[in-house]
Amino acid sequence: MMQFGPDLWLFDGPAVTGAGGFRFPTRMAVVRLPGDGGLWVWSPVALTAEIQASVDALGAVRHLIAPNSLHYTFLKEWAQAYPDAIVEAAPGLSPKTVGTAIHAPLGNTHDPAWAGAVDQVTVPGNRITTEVVFFHAASSTVFVTDLVQQIPNDWFNGWRALVARLDLMTAAVPSVPRKFRMATTDRAAARKAVRRILDWPADQLVMAHGTPLREGGQQTLQNAFRWLTD
């Protein structure tokens, strides 16, 4: 557990294996909401006894967030461990897919429980996934799962290392992987959403697949999305 700002903590989980045998690092963020101090859990990682004890020490889990249709692997076990939590999932996910009930869909409409504390923008128009990007106002932090990545360049081996380099998953700076660029079928809709994200006064940037940045978040996002906004 690493505190990353006021009422914000990060947890790194084990790697998960995706398509083509690619293994990806995982990261979760926990925000303590104002009011009753309930916890908002973004992109849950594997629920170990150690992580559960650390989270429980922070407060009561109120919201479990699956921010896109690729980040739900551990949602079921968290929902079982915290049956009173509200499960909120991005477009493209169904109860059958995630293995548990979805209490509310994620979109551009804020849940009243975190309005004013966490902002959100849905980035549409992509064949791979529709991602909901979030902004934690108290810490000036943006959360992205797959749309922006910077996996260490020694993470993959063999042909996967070559593919990751060509795809920009392991680029020298945080980047939108080429596969997501190519899968963007509605650039106008995506551009509109990204411009809303770039309006956030972001200092920090948390990526599910990349080292968290404590400064320069807004500029980093501007550079990453230049292929779309220019």
C-alpha positions, 0 to 999 in steps of 0.5 A, spaced: 500 500 500 502 506 498 499 513 499 499 517 493 495 523 496 490 526 500 485 520 501 488 516 496 492 509 496 495 505 491 495 497 491 499 493 486 497 486 484 500 480 481 500 480 473 495 477 469 495 473 463 491 476 457 490 475 449 496 472 446 499 470 453 501 477 454 502 478 462 500 485 464 502 488 471 495 490 475 494 496 480 488 498 484 486 505 487 482 506 493 479 513 494 476 515 501 470 519 500 468 525 504 461 524 508 461 517 511 468 516 509 466 510 505 471 507 500 471 507 492 475 502 489 478 502 482 480 496 478 480 491 483 486 487 484 487 480 487 484 480 494 489 477 498 488 477 506 494 482 506 490 487 501 484 486 505 486 487 512 489 494 509 483 496 505 479 495 511 483 499 516 482 505 511 474 504 512 468 501 509 468 499 502 462 502 498 463 502 491 467 497 486 469 500 480 470 496 473 473 502 469 472 498 462 470 491 459 477 488 460 478 490 468 473 486 471 478 479 473 477 480 480 471 484 481 467 477 483 471 476 489 471 483 491 463 483 491 463 476 495 468 479 500 464 486 500 456 484 499 454 491 501 458 494 496 455 497 490 458 494 483 459 499 478 461 497 471 463 500 464 459 499 458 460 492 455 460 488 461 454 484 464 453 480 470 454 474 466 461 476 464 463 479 471 460 473 475 456 478 479 451 483 480 452 490 477 448 495 481 449 501 476 452 502 469 458 507 469 457 513 464 458 520 464 453 521 469 456 521 476 453 517 482 451 522 487 455 518 492 462 521 489 459 527 486 464 533 487 470 528 489 471 524 483 469 526 476 468 521 470 468 521 462 467 515 458 471 515 452 467 512 446 468 509 439 473 504 440 472 497 438 476 494 443 473 497 449 469 503 452 473 506 458 471 510 463 477 515 466 476 518 472 479 524 476 480 525 484 479 532 485 483 532 492 489 529 489 489 532 482 489 525 480 487 522 473 486 514 473 486 510 466 486 503 465 488 501 458 488 507 454 495 510 456 500 505 458 508 505 460 510 498 461 517 497 463 521 495 457 524 489 460 517 486 462 516 482 456 521 477 453 522 474 446 517 476 440 512 479 445 517 484 447 518 486 440 510 486 439 509 490 445 515 495 443 511 496 436 505 497 440 508 502 444 506 499 450 513 499 453 514 506 449 519 511 453 513 515 455 506 514 457 502 512 450 496 510 447 498 503 444 497 503 437 492 497 437 487 502 441 489 508 436 487 503 430 481 500 434 478 508 434 472 508 429 469 514 432 474 519 432 470 525 433 466 522 439 473 520 442 476 526 441 470 530 444 471 526 451 479 526 451 478 534 451 474 534 457 479 529 460 485 534 458 481 540 461 482 537 468 487 540 472 491 534 473 498 533 477 498 526 478 497 520 473 495 513 475 496 508 470 494 501 471 499 499 467 505 504 468 509 507 474 504 512 477 506 520 476 506 525 481 507 531 477 506 533 470 499 529 469 496 533 464 502 534 460 503 527 459 496 526 457 496 531 452 502 528 449 499 521 449 493 523 446 496 528 441 495 523 435 487 524 436 487 531 438 491 535 433 
